[in-house]
Amino acid sequence: MADLKADFAKAQKDVKTLTQRPDNNDMLFLYAHFKQASEGDVSGKRPGMLDMVGRAKYDAWAKLSGSKPDAAMKAYIDKVAALLKSHK
């Protein structure tokens, strides 16, 4: 568990070193898995129709409801590793 948290923290730092911005789907994936790993299931109201970015982020996070934080951390770490290979 401690290793997973350390790897998660390292992935958070590593993602900031990307030289190219990932596409929107990858960004939503990272956002949703980060939030699920750090805060758990989605909370609050879904943003309104005019807040398209907020709504997309909320929906991506809501899809992960019920998943375990450890699984979200692992998915986040794996995605960052893949992005480091393709976006450096």
PyMOL Python script that loads the backbone (N, CA, C, O; Angstrom):
from pymol import cmd

cmd.read_pdbstr("""\
ATOM      1  N   MET A   1       0.828  -1.191   0.000  1.00  0.00           N
ATOM      2  CA  MET A   1       0.000   0.000   0.000  1.00  0.00           C
ATOM      3  C   MET A   1       0.872   1.255   0.000  1.00  0.00           C
ATOM      4  O   MET A   1       0.595   2.202  -0.736  1.00  0.00           O
ATOM      5  N   ALA A   2       1.920   1.266   0.818  1.00  0.00           N
ATOM      6  CA  ALA A   2       2.804   2.432   0.876  1.00  0.00           C
ATOM      7  C   ALA A   2       3.501   2.641  -0.461  1.00  0.00           C
ATOM      8  O   ALA A   2       3.695   3.772  -0.906  1.00  0.00           O
ATOM      9  N   ASP A   3       3.875   1.526  -1.098  1.00  0.00           N
ATOM     10  CA  ASP A   3       4.517   1.626  -2.414  1.00  0.00           C
ATOM     11  C   ASP A   3       3.555   2.208  -3.439  1.00  0.00           C
ATOM     12  O   ASP A   3       3.958   3.015  -4.277  1.00  0.00           O
ATOM     13  N   LEU A   4       2.309   1.816  -3.382  1.00  0.00           N
ATOM     14  CA  LEU A   4       1.312   2.323  -4.324  1.00  0.00           C
ATOM     15  C   LEU A   4       1.121   3.829  -4.141  1.00  0.00           C
ATOM     16  O   LEU A   4       1.035   4.573  -5.117  1.00  0.00           O
ATOM     17  N   LYS A   5       1.056   4.265  -2.898  1.00  0.00           N
ATOM     18  CA  LYS A   5       0.905   5.703  -2.637  1.00  0.00           C
ATOM     19  C   LYS A   5       2.134   6.480  -3.088  1.00  0.00           C
ATOM     20  O   LYS A   5       2.015   7.590  -3.606  1.00  0.00           O
ATOM     21  N   ALA A   6       3.311   5.897  -2.894  1.00  0.00           N
ATOM     22  CA  ALA A   6       4.542   6.549  -3.344  1.00  0.00           C
ATOM     23  C   ALA A   6       4.574   6.628  -4.870  1.00  0.00           C
ATOM     24  O   ALA A   6       4.956   7.655  -5.433  1.00  0.00           O
ATOM     25  N   ASP A   7       4.176   5.551  -5.536  1.00  0.00           N
ATOM     26  CA  ASP A   7       4.120   5.554  -6.996  1.00  0.00           C
ATOM     27  C   ASP A   7       3.091   6.551  -7.505  1.00  0.00           C
ATOM     28  O   ASP A   7       3.304   7.205  -8.526  1.00  0.00           O
ATOM     29  N   PHE A   8       1.977   6.667  -6.795  1.00  0.00           N
ATOM     30  CA  PHE A   8       0.924   7.622  -7.159  1.00  0.00           C
ATOM     31  C   PHE A   8       1.451   9.060  -7.043  1.00  0.00           C
ATOM     32  O   PHE A   8       1.218   9.887  -7.925  1.00  0.00           O
ATOM     33  N   ALA A   9       2.153   9.339  -5.962  1.00  0.00           N
ATOM     34  CA  ALA A   9       2.739  10.677  -5.777  1.00  0.00           C
ATOM     35  C   ALA A   9       3.781  10.966  -6.852  1.00  0.00           C
ATOM     36  O   ALA A   9       3.865  12.089  -7.351  1.00  0.00           O
ATOM     37  N   LYS A  10       4.568   9.963  -7.207  1.00  0.00           N
ATOM     38  CA  LYS A  10       5.576  10.144  -8.266  1.00  0.00           C
ATOM     39  C   LYS A  10       4.902  10.388  -9.608  1.00  0.00           C
ATOM     40  O   LYS A  10       5.360  11.226 -10.384  1.00  0.00           O
ATOM     41  N   ALA A  11       3.832   9.674  -9.888  1.00  0.00           N
ATOM     42  CA  ALA A  11       3.105   9.850 -11.151  1.00  0.00           C
ATOM     43  C   ALA A  11       2.518  11.256 -11.238  1.00  0.00           C
ATOM     44  O   ALA A  11       2.475  11.844 -12.319  1.00  0.00           O
ATOM     45  N   GLN A  12       2.066  11.799 -10.108  1.00  0.00           N
ATOM     46  CA  GLN A  12       1.528  13.168 -10.092  1.00  0.00           C
ATOM     47  C   GLN A  12       2.606  14.173 -10.474  1.00  0.00           C
ATOM     48  O   GLN A  12       2.324  15.159 -11.156  1.00  0.00           O
ATOM     49  N   LYS A  13       3.836  13.931 -10.040  1.00  0.00           N
ATOM     50  CA  LYS A  13       4.950  14.814 -10.409  1.00  0.00           C
ATOM     51  C   LYS A  13       5.360  14.584 -11.863  1.00  0.00           C
ATOM     52  O   LYS A  13       5.614  15.535 -12.603  1.00  0.00           O
ATOM     53  N   ASP A  14       5.423  13.309 -12.265  1.00  0.00           N
ATOM     54  CA  ASP A  14       5.868  12.969 -13.612  1.00  0.00           C
ATOM     55  C   ASP A  14       4.939  13.518 -14.687  1.00  0.00           C
ATOM     56  O   ASP A  14       5.402  13.918 -15.756  1.00  0.00           O
ATOM     57  N   VAL A  15       3.637  13.544 -14.422  1.00  0.00           N
ATOM     58  CA  VAL A  15       2.686  13.995 -15.430  1.00  0.00           C
ATOM     59  C   VAL A  15       2.920  15.472 -15.772  1.00  0.00           C
ATOM     60  O   VAL A  15       2.595  15.917 -16.872  1.00  0.00           O
ATOM     61  N   LYS A  16       3.477  16.213 -14.837  1.00  0.00           N
ATOM     62  CA  LYS A  16       3.752  17.631 -15.071  1.00  0.00           C
ATOM     63  C   LYS A  16       4.965  17.855 -15.979  1.00  0.00           C
ATOM     64  O   LYS A  16       5.217  18.979 -16.414  1.00  0.00           O
ATOM     65  N   THR A  17       5.717  16.781 -16.264  1.00  0.00           N
ATOM     66  CA  THR A  17       6.902  16.909 -17.110  1.00  0.00           C
ATOM     67  C   THR A  17       6.612  16.615 -18.582  1.00  0.00           C
ATOM     68  O   THR A  17       7.516  16.676 -19.415  1.00  0.00           O
ATOM     69  N   LEU A  18       5.375  16.302 -18.904  1.00  0.00           N
ATOM     70  CA  LEU A  18       5.034  16.010 -20.298  1.00  0.00           C
ATOM     71  C   LEU A  18       5.298  17.235 -21.166  1.00  0.00           C
ATOM     72  O   LEU A  18       5.004  18.363 -20.768  1.00  0.00           O
ATOM     73  N   THR A  19       5.853  17.008 -22.346  1.00  0.00           N
ATOM     74  CA  THR A  19       6.151  18.124 -23.245  1.00  0.00           C
ATOM     75  C   THR A  19       4.978  18.453 -24.152  1.00  0.00           C
ATOM     76  O   THR A  19       4.910  19.547 -24.711  1.00  0.00           O
ATOM     77  N   GLN A  20       4.054  17.508 -24.302  1.00  0.00           N
ATOM     78  CA  GLN A  20       2.843  17.729 -25.095  1.00  0.00           C
ATOM     79  C   GLN A  20       1.633  17.522 -24.200  1.00  0.00           C
ATOM     80  O   GLN A  20       1.636  16.666 -23.315  1.00  0.00           O
ATOM     81  N   ARG A  21       0.602  18.316 -24.441  1.00  0.00           N
ATOM     82  CA  ARG A  21      -0.637  18.162 -23.678  1.00  0.00           C
ATOM     83  C   ARG A  21      -1.383  16.932 -24.190  1.00  0.00           C
ATOM     84  O   ARG A  21      -1.596  16.796 -25.395  1.00  0.00           O
ATOM     85  N   PRO A  22      -1.783  16.032 -23.284  1.00  0.00           N
ATOM     86  CA  PRO A  22      -2.590  14.877 -23.710  1.00  0.00           C
ATOM     87  C   PRO A  22      -3.939  15.340 -24.261  1.00  0.00           C
ATOM     88  O   PRO A  22      -4.381  16.455 -23.982  1.00  0.00           O
ATOM     89  N   ASP A  23      -4.584  14.483 -25.041  1.00  0.00           N
ATOM     90  CA  ASP A  23      -5.891  14.859 -25.592  1.00  0.00           C
ATOM     91  C   ASP A  23      -6.929  14.897 -24.473  1.00  0.00           C
ATOM     92  O   ASP A  23      -6.670  14.470 -23.348  1.00  0.00           O
ATOM     93  N   ASN A  24      -8.092  15.411 -24.801  1.00  0.00           N
ATOM     94  CA  ASN A  24      -9.132  15.615 -23.789  1.00  0.00           C
ATOM     95  C   ASN A  24      -9.550  14.327 -23.096  1.00  0.00           C
ATOM     96  O   ASN A  24      -9.795  14.326 -21.889  1.00  0.00           O
ATOM     97  N   ASN A  25      -9.633  13.231 -23.843  1.00  0.00           N
ATOM     98  CA  ASN A  25     -10.027  11.957 -23.223  1.00  0.00           C
ATOM     99  C   ASN A  25      -9.000  11.503 -22.182  1.00  0.00           C
ATOM    100  O   ASN A  25      -9.361  11.014 -21.112  1.00  0.00           O
ATOM    101  N   ASP A  26      -7.720  11.673 -22.511  1.00  0.00           N
ATOM    102  CA  ASP A  26      -6.682  11.309 -21.549  1.00  0.00           C
ATOM    103  C   ASP A  26      -6.725  12.223 -20.325  1.00  0.00           C
ATOM    104  O   ASP A  26      -6.539  11.772 -19.195  1.00  0.00           O
ATOM    105  N   MET A  27      -6.973  13.512 -20.564  1.00  0.00           N
ATOM    106  CA  MET A  27      -7.060  14.453 -19.446  1.00  0.00           C
ATOM    107  C   MET A  27      -8.232  14.108 -18.517  1.00  0.00           C
ATOM    108  O   MET A  27      -8.103  14.165 -17.294  1.00  0.00           O
ATOM    109  N   LEU A  28      -9.366  13.753 -19.109  1.00  0.00           N
ATOM    110  CA  LEU A  28     -10.523  13.363 -18.301  1.00  0.00           C
ATOM    111  C   LEU A  28     -10.240  12.075 -17.524  1.00  0.00           C
ATOM    112  O   LEU A  28     -10.636  11.937 -16.367  1.00  0.00           O
ATOM    113  N   PHE A  29      -9.555  11.146 -18.170  1.00  0.00           N
ATOM    114  CA  PHE A  29      -9.181   9.892 -17.512  1.00  0.00           C
ATOM    115  C   PHE A  29      -8.312  10.195 -16.294  1.00  0.00           C
ATOM    116  O   PHE A  29      -8.562   9.687 -15.201  1.00  0.00           O
ATOM    117  N   LEU A  30      -7.289  11.028 -16.492  1.00  0.00           N
ATOM    118  CA  LEU A  30      -6.394  11.377 -15.391  1.00  0.00           C
ATOM    119  C   LEU A  30      -7.148  12.084 -14.270  1.00  0.00           C
ATOM    120  O   LEU A  30      -6.972  11.766 -13.094  1.00  0.00           O
ATOM    121  N   TYR A  31      -7.979  13.037 -14.642  1.00  0.00           N
ATOM    122  CA  TYR A  31      -8.755  13.786 -13.650  1.00  0.00           C
ATOM    123  C   TYR A  31      -9.640  12.846 -12.820  1.00  0.00           C
ATOM    124  O   TYR A  31      -9.614  12.874 -11.589  1.00  0.00           O
ATOM    125  N   ALA A  32     -10.409  12.029 -13.508  1.00  0.00           N
ATOM    126  CA  ALA A  32     -11.362  11.156 -12.828  1.00  0.00           C
ATOM    127  C   ALA A  32     -10.659  10.164 -11.903  1.00  0.00           C
ATOM    128  O   ALA A  32     -11.095   9.947 -10.773  1.00  0.00           O
ATOM    129  N   HIS A  33      -9.582   9.568 -12.381  1.00  0.00           N
ATOM    130  CA  HIS A  33      -8.880   8.580 -11.560  1.00  0.00           C
ATOM    131  C   HIS A  33      -8.152   9.242 -10.393  1.00  0.00           C
ATOM    132  O   HIS A  33      -8.065   8.669  -9.306  1.00  0.00           O
ATOM    133  N   PHE A  34      -7.630  10.445 -10.616  1.00  0.00           N
ATOM    134  CA  PHE A  34      -7.017  11.169  -9.506  1.00  0.00           C
ATOM    135  C   PHE A  34      -8.048  11.471  -8.422  1.00  0.00           C
ATOM    136  O   PHE A  34      -7.800  11.232  -7.240  1.00  0.00           O
ATOM    137  N   LYS A  35      -9.195  11.992  -8.825  1.00  0.00           N
ATOM    138  CA  LYS A  35     -10.237  12.346  -7.862  1.00  0.00           C
ATOM    139  C   LYS A  35     -10.752  11.109  -7.134  1.00  0.00           C
ATOM    140  O   LYS A  35     -10.956  11.146  -5.921  1.00  0.00           O
ATOM    141  N   GLN A  36     -10.963  10.013  -7.862  1.00  0.00           N
ATOM    142  CA  GLN A  36     -11.461   8.784  -7.241  1.00  0.00           C
ATOM    143  C   GLN A  36     -10.438   8.250  -6.239  1.00  0.00           C
ATOM    144  O   GLN A  36     -10.805   7.776  -5.163  1.00  0.00           O
ATOM    145  N   ALA A  37      -9.158   8.329  -6.595  1.00  0.00           N
ATOM    146  CA  ALA A  37      -8.104   7.835  -5.710  1.00  0.00           C
ATOM    147  C   ALA A  37      -7.939   8.713  -4.482  1.00  0.00           C
ATOM    148  O   ALA A  37      -7.674   8.206  -3.391  1.00  0.00           O
ATOM    149  N   SER A  38      -8.090  10.016  -4.641  1.00  0.00           N
ATOM    150  CA  SER A  38      -7.821  10.916  -3.524  1.00  0.00           C
ATOM    151  C   SER A  38      -9.051  11.298  -2.708  1.00  0.00           C
ATOM    152  O   SER A  38      -8.930  11.582  -1.516  1.00  0.00           O
ATOM    153  N   GLU A  39     -10.238  11.310  -3.327  1.00  0.00           N
ATOM    154  CA  GLU A  39     -11.440  11.746  -2.610  1.00  0.00           C
ATOM    155  C   GLU A  39     -12.548  10.702  -2.534  1.00  0.00           C
ATOM    156  O   GLU A  39     -13.487  10.859  -1.753  1.00  0.00           O
ATOM    157  N   GLY A  40     -12.456   9.657  -3.317  1.00  0.00           N
ATOM    158  CA  GLY A  40     -13.517   8.642  -3.333  1.00  0.00           C
ATOM    159  C   GLY A  40     -14.597   8.994  -4.340  1.00  0.00           C
ATOM    160  O   GLY A  40     -14.340   9.704  -5.313  1.00  0.00           O
ATOM    161  N   ASP A  41     -15.801   8.502  -4.108  1.00  0.00           N
ATOM    162  CA  ASP A  41     -16.905   8.700  -5.052  1.00  0.00           C
ATOM    163  C   ASP A  41     -17.244  10.174  -5.225  1.00  0.00           C
ATOM    164  O   ASP A  41     -17.037  10.997  -4.333  1.00  0.00           O
ATOM    165  N   VAL A  42     -17.774  10.474  -6.404  1.00  0.00           N
ATOM    166  CA  VAL A  42     -18.141  11.845  -6.747  1.00  0.00           C
ATOM    167  C   VAL A  42     -19.148  12.400  -5.743  1.00  0.00           C
ATOM    168  O   VAL A  42     -19.992  11.675  -5.216  1.00  0.00           O
ATOM    169  N   SER A  43     -19.038  13.698  -5.493  1.00  0.00           N
ATOM    170  CA  SER A  43     -19.967  14.337  -4.563  1.00  0.00           C
ATOM    171  C   SER A  43     -20.405  15.667  -5.156  1.00  0.00           C
ATOM    172  O   SER A  43     -19.781  16.188  -6.081  1.00  0.00           O
ATOM    173  N   GLY A  44     -21.466  16.196  -4.620  1.00  0.00           N
ATOM    174  CA  GLY A  44     -21.974  17.474  -5.104  1.00  0.00           C
ATOM    175  C   GLY A  44     -22.917  17.304  -6.277  1.00  0.00           C
ATOM    176  O   GLY A  44     -23.159  16.195  -6.754  1.00  0.00           O
ATOM    177  N   LYS A  45     -23.442  18.431  -6.729  1.00  0.00           N
ATOM    178  CA  LYS A  45     -24.376  18.411  -7.851  1.00  0.00           C
ATOM    179  C   LYS A  45     -23.634  18.441  -9.177  1.00  0.00           C
ATOM    180  O   LYS A  45     -22.536  18.988  -9.284  1.00  0.00           O
ATOM    181  N   ARG A  46     -24.247  17.849 -10.168  1.00  0.00           N
ATOM    182  CA  ARG A  46     -23.700  17.872 -11.514  1.00  0.00           C
ATOM    183  C   ARG A  46     -23.807  19.299 -12.053  1.00  0.00           C
ATOM    184  O   ARG A  46     -24.868  19.917 -11.958  1.00  0.00           O
ATOM    185  N   PRO A  47     -22.708  19.832 -12.622  1.00  0.00           N
ATOM    186  CA  PRO A  47     -22.764  21.187 -13.166  1.00  0.00           C
ATOM    187  C   PRO A  47     -23.826  21.334 -14.256  1.00  0.00           C
ATOM    188  O   PRO A  47     -24.216  20.359 -14.898  1.00  0.00           O
ATOM    189  N   GLY A  48     -24.276  22.551 -14.447  1.00  0.00           N
ATOM    190  CA  GLY A  48     -25.310  22.835 -15.436  1.00  0.00           C
ATOM    191  C   GLY A  48     -24.826  22.687 -16.869  1.00  0.00           C
ATOM    192  O   GLY A  48     -23.639  22.491 -17.129  1.00  0.00           O
ATOM    193  N   MET A  49     -25.779  22.785 -17.795  1.00  0.00           N
ATOM    194  CA  MET A  49     -25.489  22.571 -19.216  1.00  0.00           C
ATOM    195  C   MET A  49     -24.475  23.569 -19.769  1.00  0.00           C
ATOM    196  O   MET A  49     -23.745  23.234 -20.702  1.00  0.00           O
ATOM    197  N   LEU A  50     -24.408  24.758 -19.238  1.00  0.00           N
ATOM    198  CA  LEU A  50     -23.509  25.765 -19.778  1.00  0.00           C
ATOM    199  C   LEU A  50     -22.060  25.570 -19.321  1.00  0.00           C
ATOM    200  O   LEU A  50     -21.141  26.135 -19.914  1.00  0.00           O
ATOM    201  N   ASP A  51     -21.860  24.788 -18.289  1.00  0.00           N
ATOM    202  CA  ASP A  51     -20.509  24.475 -17.811  1.00  0.00           C
ATOM    203  C   ASP A  51     -20.090  23.132 -18.402  1.00  0.00           C
ATOM    204  O   ASP A  51     -20.102  22.105 -17.722  1.00  0.00           O
ATOM    205  N   MET A  52     -19.723  23.160 -19.674  1.00  0.00           N
ATOM    206  CA  MET A  52     -19.424  21.910 -20.381  1.00  0.00           C
ATOM    207  C   MET A  52     -18.190  21.205 -19.835  1.00  0.00           C
ATOM    208  O   MET A  52     -18.166  19.978 -19.742  1.00  0.00           O
ATOM    209  N   VAL A  53     -17.164  21.972 -19.474  1.00  0.00           N
ATOM    210  CA  VAL A  53     -15.946  21.361 -18.942  1.00  0.00           C
ATOM    211  C   VAL A  53     -16.224  20.733 -17.577  1.00  0.00           C
ATOM    212  O   VAL A  53     -15.856  19.585 -17.331  1.00  0.00           O
ATOM    213  N   GLY A  54     -16.867  21.480 -16.703  1.00  0.00           N
ATOM    214  CA  GLY A  54     -17.201  20.952 -15.385  1.00  0.00           C
ATOM    215  C   GLY A  54     -18.090  19.726 -15.465  1.00  0.00           C
ATOM    216  O   GLY A  54     -17.938  18.779 -14.693  1.00  0.00           O
ATOM    217  N   ARG A  55     -19.009  19.755 -16.396  1.00  0.00           N
ATOM    218  CA  ARG A  55     -19.930  18.637 -16.582  1.00  0.00           C
ATOM    219  C   ARG A  55     -19.194  17.394 -17.069  1.00  0.00           C
ATOM    220  O   ARG A  55     -19.458  16.287 -16.600  1.00  0.00           O
ATOM    221  N   ALA A  56     -18.265  17.579 -18.016  1.00  0.00           N
ATOM    222  CA  ALA A  56     -17.483  16.448 -18.534  1.00  0.00           C
ATOM    223  C   ALA A  56     -16.617  15.847 -17.426  1.00  0.00           C
ATOM    224  O   ALA A  56     -16.503  14.626 -17.319  1.00  0.00           O
ATOM    225  N   LYS A  57     -16.011  16.702 -16.603  1.00  0.00           N
ATOM    226  CA  LYS A  57     -15.186  16.220 -15.505  1.00  0.00           C
ATOM    227  C   LYS A  57     -16.035  15.461 -14.483  1.00  0.00           C
ATOM    228  O   LYS A  57     -15.649  14.390 -14.015  1.00  0.00           O
ATOM    229  N   TYR A  58     -17.186  16.024 -14.147  1.00  0.00           N
ATOM    230  CA  TYR A  58     -18.091  15.380 -13.196  1.00  0.00           C
ATOM    231  C   TYR A  58     -18.533  14.008 -13.730  1.00  0.00           C
ATOM    232  O   TYR A  58     -18.512  13.017 -13.001  1.00  0.00           O
ATOM    233  N   ASP A  59     -18.927  13.962 -14.988  1.00  0.00           N
ATOM    234  CA  ASP A  59     -19.393  12.702 -15.576  1.00  0.00           C
ATOM    235  C   ASP A  59     -18.292  11.644 -15.613  1.00  0.00           C
ATOM    236  O   ASP A  59     -18.544  10.469 -15.346  1.00  0.00           O
ATOM    237  N   ALA A  60     -17.064  12.069 -15.945  1.00  0.00           N
ATOM    238  CA  ALA A  60     -15.944  11.120 -15.989  1.00  0.00           C
ATOM    239  C   ALA A  60     -15.685  10.549 -14.597  1.00  0.00           C
ATOM    240  O   ALA A  60     -15.425   9.355 -14.448  1.00  0.00           O
ATOM    241  N   TRP A  61     -15.755  11.400 -13.588  1.00  0.00           N
ATOM    242  CA  TRP A  61     -15.535  10.953 -12.207  1.00  0.00           C
ATOM    243  C   TRP A  61     -16.693  10.075 -11.746  1.00  0.00           C
ATOM    244  O   TRP A  61     -16.474   9.071 -11.068  1.00  0.00           O
ATOM    245  N   ALA A  62     -17.917  10.437 -12.106  1.00  0.00           N
ATOM    246  CA  ALA A  62     -19.096   9.679 -11.684  1.00  0.00           C
ATOM    247  C   ALA A  62     -19.072   8.251 -12.232  1.00  0.00           C
ATOM    248  O   ALA A  62     -19.595   7.339 -11.592  1.00  0.00           O
ATOM    249  N   LYS A  63     -18.476   8.047 -13.404  1.00  0.00           N
ATOM    250  CA  LYS A  63     -18.391   6.703 -13.982  1.00  0.00           C
ATOM    251  C   LYS A  63     -17.572   5.756 -13.112  1.00  0.00           C
ATOM    252  O   LYS A  63     -17.719   4.537 -13.203  1.00  0.00           O
ATOM    253  N   LEU A  64     -16.717   6.314 -12.278  1.00  0.00           N
ATOM    254  CA  LEU A  64     -15.857   5.489 -11.419  1.00  0.00           C
ATOM    255  C   LEU A  64     -16.458   5.228 -10.043  1.00  0.00           C
ATOM    256  O   LEU A  64     -15.836   4.567  -9.212  1.00  0.00           O
ATOM    257  N   SER A  65     -17.650   5.736  -9.797  1.00  0.00           N
ATOM    258  CA  SER A  65     -18.278   5.559  -8.483  1.00  0.00           C
ATOM    259  C   SER A  65     -18.324   4.086  -8.105  1.00  0.00           C
ATOM    260  O   SER A  65     -18.709   3.230  -8.902  1.00  0.00           O
ATOM    261  N   GLY A  66     -17.927   3.819  -6.891  1.00  0.00           N
ATOM    262  CA  GLY A  66     -17.928   2.449  -6.400  1.00  0.00           C
ATOM    263  C   GLY A  66     -16.598   1.730  -6.588  1.00  0.00           C
ATOM    264  O   GLY A  66     -16.379   0.673  -5.995  1.00  0.00           O
ATOM    265  N   SER A  67     -15.708   2.287  -7.402  1.00  0.00           N
ATOM    266  CA  SER A  67     -14.415   1.630  -7.582  1.00  0.00           C
ATOM    267  C   SER A  67     -13.500   1.973  -6.416  1.00  0.00           C
ATOM    268  O   SER A  67     -13.652   3.015  -5.779  1.00  0.00           O
ATOM    269  N   LYS A  68     -12.575   1.107  -6.150  1.00  0.00           N
ATOM    270  CA  LYS A  68     -11.688   1.270  -5.000  1.00  0.00           C
ATOM    271  C   LYS A  68     -10.594   2.289  -5.309  1.00  0.00           C
ATOM    272  O   LYS A  68     -10.113   2.363  -6.440  1.00  0.00           O
ATOM    273  N   PRO A  69     -10.203   3.067  -4.313  1.00  0.00           N
ATOM    274  CA  PRO A  69      -9.125   4.040  -4.525  1.00  0.00           C
ATOM    275  C   PRO A  69      -7.825   3.410  -5.028  1.00  0.00           C
ATOM    276  O   PRO A  69      -7.121   4.004  -5.845  1.00  0.00           O
ATOM    277  N   ASP A  70      -7.509   2.208  -4.540  1.00  0.00           N
ATOM    278  CA  ASP A  70      -6.284   1.547  -4.993  1.00  0.00           C
ATOM    279  C   ASP A  70      -6.320   1.253  -6.490  1.00  0.00           C
ATOM    280  O   ASP A  70      -5.313   1.404  -7.182  1.00  0.00           O
ATOM    281  N   ALA A  71      -7.475   0.836  -6.984  1.00  0.00           N
ATOM    282  CA  ALA A  71      -7.612   0.558  -8.417  1.00  0.00           C
ATOM    283  C   ALA A  71      -7.474   1.849  -9.225  1.00  0.00           C
ATOM    284  O   ALA A  71      -6.877   1.851 -10.301  1.00  0.00           O
ATOM    285  N   ALA A  72      -8.023   2.935  -8.708  1.00  0.00           N
ATOM    286  CA  ALA A  72      -7.917   4.221  -9.395  1.00  0.00           C
ATOM    287  C   ALA A  72      -6.467   4.704  -9.407  1.00  0.00           C
ATOM    288  O   ALA A  72      -5.997   5.248 -10.407  1.00  0.00           O
ATOM    289  N   MET A  73      -5.765   4.504  -8.298  1.00  0.00           N
ATOM    290  CA  MET A  73      -4.348   4.884  -8.249  1.00  0.00           C
ATOM    291  C   MET A  73      -3.542   4.109  -9.273  1.00  0.00           C
ATOM    292  O   MET A  73      -2.721   4.678  -9.993  1.00  0.00           O
ATOM    293  N   LYS A  74      -3.782   2.812  -9.333  1.00  0.00           N
ATOM    294  CA  LYS A  74      -3.045   1.947 -10.278  1.00  0.00           C
ATOM    295  C   LYS A  74      -3.325   2.374 -11.713  1.00  0.00           C
ATOM    296  O   LYS A  74      -2.399   2.449 -12.520  1.00  0.00           O
ATOM    297  N   ALA A  75      -4.584   2.654 -12.048  1.00  0.00           N
ATOM    298  CA  ALA A  75      -4.939   3.076 -13.397  1.00  0.00           C
ATOM    299  C   ALA A  75      -4.284   4.419 -13.735  1.00  0.00           C
ATOM    300  O   ALA A  75      -3.815   4.623 -14.855  1.00  0.00           O
ATOM    301  N   TYR A  76      -4.258   5.325 -12.763  1.00  0.00           N
ATOM    302  CA  TYR A  76      -3.624   6.639 -12.957  1.00  0.00           C
ATOM    303  C   TYR A  76      -2.125   6.460 -13.229  1.00  0.00           C
ATOM    304  O   TYR A  76      -1.581   7.060 -14.156  1.00  0.00           O
ATOM    305  N   ILE A  77      -1.473   5.641 -12.424  1.00  0.00           N
ATOM    306  CA  ILE A  77      -0.034   5.387 -12.576  1.00  0.00           C
ATOM    307  C   ILE A  77       0.258   4.791 -13.950  1.00  0.00           C
ATOM    308  O   ILE A  77       1.195   5.214 -14.627  1.00  0.00           O
ATOM    309  N   ASP A  78      -0.542   3.810 -14.359  1.00  0.00           N
ATOM    310  CA  ASP A  78      -0.344   3.167 -15.657  1.00  0.00           C
ATOM    311  C   ASP A  78      -0.552   4.147 -16.806  1.00  0.00           C
ATOM    312  O   ASP A  78       0.192   4.113 -17.787  1.00  0.00           O
ATOM    313  N   LYS A  79      -1.559   5.024 -16.696  1.00  0.00           N
ATOM    314  CA  LYS A  79      -1.835   5.998 -17.751  1.00  0.00           C
ATOM    315  C   LYS A  79      -0.695   7.002 -17.861  1.00  0.00           C
ATOM    316  O   LYS A  79      -0.277   7.351 -18.965  1.00  0.00           O
ATOM    317  N   VAL A  80      -0.193   7.464 -16.725  1.00  0.00           N
ATOM    318  CA  VAL A  80       0.923   8.410 -16.745  1.00  0.00           C
ATOM    319  C   VAL A  80       2.153   7.762 -17.384  1.00  0.00           C
ATOM    320  O   VAL A  80       2.854   8.399 -18.171  1.00  0.00           O
ATOM    321  N   ALA A  81       2.410   6.514 -17.051  1.00  0.00           N
ATOM    322  CA  ALA A  81       3.547   5.810 -17.644  1.00  0.00           C
ATOM    323  C   ALA A  81       3.401   5.726 -19.158  1.00  0.00           C
ATOM    324  O   ALA A  81       4.373   5.928 -19.887  1.00  0.00           O
ATOM    325  N   ALA A  82       2.203   5.432 -19.632  1.00  0.00           N
ATOM    326  CA  ALA A  82       1.965   5.361 -21.075  1.00  0.00           C
ATOM    327  C   ALA A  82       2.125   6.736 -21.725  1.00  0.00           C
ATOM    328  O   ALA A  82       2.692   6.846 -22.812  1.00  0.00           O
ATOM    329  N   LEU A  83       1.635   7.767 -21.071  1.00  0.00           N
ATOM    330  CA  LEU A  83       1.764   9.114 -21.613  1.00  0.00           C
ATOM    331  C   LEU A  83       3.203   9.592 -21.635  1.00  0.00           C
ATOM    332  O   LEU A  83       3.599  10.327 -22.540  1.00  0.00           O
ATOM    333  N   LEU A  84       3.987   9.188 -20.656  1.00  0.00           N
ATOM    334  CA  LEU A  84       5.395   9.567 -20.635  1.00  0.00           C
ATOM    335  C   LEU A  84       6.137   8.984 -21.835  1.00  0.00           C
ATOM    336  O   LEU A  84       7.069   9.598 -22.354  1.00  0.00           O
ATOM    337  N   LYS A  85       5.721   7.804 -22.269  1.00  0.00           N
ATOM    338  CA  LYS A  85       6.344   7.182 -23.435  1.00  0.00           C
ATOM    339  C   LYS A  85       5.942   7.868 -24.736  1.00  0.00           C
ATOM    340  O   LYS A  85       6.754   7.994 -25.653  1.00  0.00           O
ATOM    341  N   SER A  86       4.680   8.314 -24.814  1.00  0.00           N
ATOM    342  CA  SER A  86       4.171   8.851 -26.076  1.00  0.00           C
ATOM    343  C   SER A  86       4.191  10.376 -26.180  1.00  0.00           C
ATOM    344  O   SER A  86       4.036  10.918 -27.273  1.00  0.00           O
ATOM    345  N   HIS A  87       4.379  11.073 -25.058  1.00  0.00           N
ATOM    346  CA  HIS A  87       4.282  12.534 -25.074  1.00  0.00           C
ATOM    347  C   HIS A  87       5.559  13.246 -24.609  1.00  0.00           C
ATOM    348  O   HIS A  87       5.506  14.396 -24.174  1.00  0.00           O
ATOM    349  N   LYS A  88       6.677  12.577 -24.699  1.00  0.00           N
ATOM    350  CA  LYS A  88       7.944  13.220 -24.308  1.00  0.00           C
ATOM    351  C   LYS A  88       8.779  13.515 -25.509  1.00  0.00           C
ATOM    352  O   LYS A  88       9.877  14.055 -25.379  1.00  0.00           O
TER     353      LYS A  88
END
""", "prot")
cmd.dss("prot")
cmd.show_as("cartoon", "prot")
cmd.util.cbc("prot")
cmd.orient("prot")
